[in-house]
Amino acid sequence: MNRPRRILVTSALPYANGPIHIGHLVEYIQTDIWTRFQRQRGHECYYVCADDAHGTAIMLRAKNEGISSEQLIERVMNEHQEDFATFGIHFDHYYSTHSPENRKFSEGIYLALKDRGHIGKRRIEQAYDAKEEMFLPDRFIKGECPKCGTVDQYGDNCEACGATYSPTDLKNPVSTISGTTPITRSTTQIYFKVIDFEQPLRDWMATAGLQPQARNKLSEWLDGGLRDWDISRDAPYFGFAIPGEEDKFFYVWLDAPIGYMASFDHYCQSKDLHFDDFWSPDTTTELYHFIGKDILNFHGLFWPAMLHGAGYRMPTSLCVHGFLTVNGQKMSKSRGTFIMANTFSKHLSPQYLRYYFAAKLNHHIEDLDLNFADFKQRVNSDLVGKVVNIASRCAGFINKRFDGRLATQLQEPQRYQSFVATADEIAACYEKRDFNRAMRKIMALADQANQYVDARKPWEAAKLPDHDADLHETCTMGLNFFLALMTWLTPVVPELSEKTTKLFNIDSLTTTPSWDRCQYPLLGQQIKPFKHFIKRIETHQIDAIIEDSTQSLNKNTMSPSQTSTTIRTSPAPATDREYIGIDDFSKVDLRVAKIVNACTVEGADKLLQLTLDIGTETRQVFAGIKSAYEVESLVGRMTVMVANLAPRTMRFGVSEGMLLAAGPGGSEIFLLSPDDGAKPGMRVK
């Protein structure tokens, strides 16, 4: 292993105006996995975060609840920490941006930028809510994007095209507080001259190891010309007053990222750590920010410019991820129809979600879909059916036949060494945040381990005389395979890892440099009786999550500025339907198809495997119509399929399209009959 590194890691700060939902958890689980991996490799790695506690949304919610803003943020911070702990998110320190340290750094950075000529003032026209008698922050105005025309966009940036702009640039603006059309009033605001740092930003981007998508987007913004950034807000506002100004407060996006520094500084005060070792411009330590793609502009332009201008180091890199969808569908955040963290954990172990996210996450900026059918199948197959299954098949024999003690030698030492030689490849995947590739490698090894046990058949050896040595070594080998797999899975499922260490009577894999321990097999060790580690996911548990989320729809409404991680859920209620245009519909290629073969799918309750003739070729499609038709009756029937749908790999094979049918479902699903005059390949319009 290379010499230990010194690493400081942060996640975007959750807004102190509402609960944590599973969309937030994509980022915190991703970050937690990476930091746990770094510690497991023996590196000095710190993970800090804080509640983003300032802004108009906090002030308005506290007012509505009849409490102070301080009371609100304290309560929400406790709720956030409970949710994070439930999902195994381990922060070295969790703090609040409403802290003396954050005030100190915010004022210090502002005054340093001002002294160096990077702060200016300007008289501007700003949106004003006459009914509420207050200037409107960007996130409390919605309208049409001035660049691409997308509706329902906030007043600072467009989620569709990524453009940044002033609220006054919005078309057809509406105040989200009162629902009235804002008027304009003159006010003086304070600006940070980001344009002064164009070259330092370009230099930083060239060496920061950014993802190509992030680098291209930042370059696009730079090439389009940087504009001064408004960093002040008028009273009334919950935040830090700007030194030397009257009734002016720091915009929440100025002091929020500074909260990374404040949280770490507070941590350093109780530890033998020096703040400057991680934040001075000439440091050799590493600094990584994990963020969602919707806040790339703040972390990729404004934040590094502020740091550089005030004499601090710039980030080593940004680790940017996409949004979360559920069952492939988008839902409205403003209606609160996404799944809360505590709703999920009430019905299912958070370890399941940690593993599923890891199995889907890579280093690209791609949206991640939580497909519940795939979620159930993957967790049950991988964690239960492959990994834990090895321990359950081998540990019992060790306990019953050998007084709970492993054999003193392996049955096939070379096979074991070949098995653990993959550790470096898995580590490389973790390092690059290609968690999905790491999971694939680990599960391929789990398959090998199960094949080994299957071939040696310890259950049969246990019945034969004079086979104790063979049985002992087979089960010892299998358990060492299992221990190696759990060592590599430790960053993802720390709860299961702790159960593993208790089984083997060894030190924790989560708190010590344990990555390389699997290179040395555990022999002659006394183990404890095996107890079930994990249960299979049942459909009724997923149904309960969806039901609870539906019932709490109106209980968890959230501010427009609450979240930096988008959650999109399914299904959408009729009252919140998202329409598509004719141009979208015209992209769908609908073709008449003839069913030339049909058969059942082993292990599937609803699916049939169909071979469809669309005139120029045949396609294989899996369709959930088993309850409506006898297999034999389908051959020769016509149907309609989506011919240009991307192929999808399913557990049973590749589905090369989608079959369309009418009816309410169940046994009432209707296809075209053979004599309808339709011919294979005909386009449906």
PyMOL commands that set and color helices and strands:
alter all, ss='L'
color gray80, all
select helices_A, chain A and resi 22-40+56-65+69-86+100-115+138-140+167-169+194-207+212-223+252-269+276-279+293-309+333-335+341-347+350-360+372-401+413-420+423-431+435-456+458-461+468-489+494-504+515-519+539-551+574-576+582-585+631-634
alter helices_A, ss='H'
color red, helices_A
select strands_A, chain A and resi 6-11+44-51+93-96+119-129+134-135+141-144+153-154+171-175+183-192+229-230+232-234+248-250+286-292+317-321+324-326+368-370+567-568+590-600+608-613+618-623+638-642+648-650+653-655+658-660+662-665+668-670
alter strands_A, ss='S'
color yellow, strands_A
deselect
rebuild
show_as cartoon
